[in-house]
Amino acid sequence: MSTSYRRIDAVIKTGHILKYIGSNNKPVTAPAIARATGFPVGTVMCHLVSLAEHGFVRQLNDAWELGMGMALLWARVKSNLETQRDRIDRDLESISIQGGN
């Protein structure tokens, strides 16, 4: 039996908002995010306050930037990749040693 899943619009919107904030070198305002994404300012604000509760963004006066929650997620991804790289390096070393015998 084939199962198909539908996209969740709120998650898609959140992704666009986070990508826009992350693409800027300085904090951005909700109206700027709304213009860039095409979402109403009220929608953007609802997403921002929800994201802020989890530390994924933080507010600086009237602007927003990525928060430590995003940094922690990236640190986990980086750590996992480094662990995989270490394992792959050991496997390659083992293959190299075995191939030389």
N, C-alpha and C positions, 0 to 999 in steps of 0.2 A: 504494500500500500504506500503510495507516494503522499508525502505530507508537504504542503506549501505553507509558508509563513508570510505574514504581511509585515511591512515596515511599520514602525511606530513613528508617527510624524513628530512627536515631541522629542524623541531621541535624535532624529535627523536635524531638527532645528537646533538642538543643543550642540550637536557636532559642528554645524555652521558657525554658531556663535563662538565656540571655543577656538575653532580654526582662525576666525577673524581676529579674535583677541590675541592669539598666539602669533599671528603674522605681523603684529605691530611691535615696534621697539619701545613704545611708551603706552601708558594707560589710555583707554579709549572710552568715550562717553556712550551711554545707551542710545542716544539719537544717532551717533555715528555708526554704531553696530546695526541699528535698524535700517539706516540707509544702505549699508553694505550688504545686508542679508535680504532686504525686502520685507522684513517682518515688522509688525506694528511695535512701537516703543513699549507699549504695555506688555506685549508678549515677551519681548526681550527682557524687560525688568522681571517678569515672573521667572524666567529661566535663570537670570543672574542671581536673584535672591535665593533660589533653590540651590544653585551651584555653590554659592557662598556658604550655605549651611554645611556643606561637605568639604569646604576648603579648596574647591577647584578654581574659584576666582576670589579676588578680594577687591573691596572698594577703597579707592583713594579719592577722597572728596567726592566729586561728581563723575569720576572715571573708574574704569575697571581694568584689572590685569589678572593674568593667571596666578593662581594661589599655590601654596605648598602642597595641596592635595594632588595637583598635577605633577609636581616635582617628585613626590613620593611614588606615584604610578610609574613615571619614567625611570626612577631609580630601580624599581623592581624589574622592569623590562630589561634594563641594562645589566643588572645582576644576573638575570636568567640567561641572557645572551653570552655573558662572560663565562658562565658555568658551562654552557653548551660548547663554547669555543675551547675551553680547557679540556673537556672530554674529547672533542674532535682532535685537538692537538695530541693528546695521549694516544688516541686510536691511530693517528697517522704515524706517530713515533713507533708504535708497536708494529705497524705494517712495514715501516722502513727497516726496522731491526730484523723482522722475520724474512723480509725479502733479500736481505744481505747475507743470510746464512746459506 
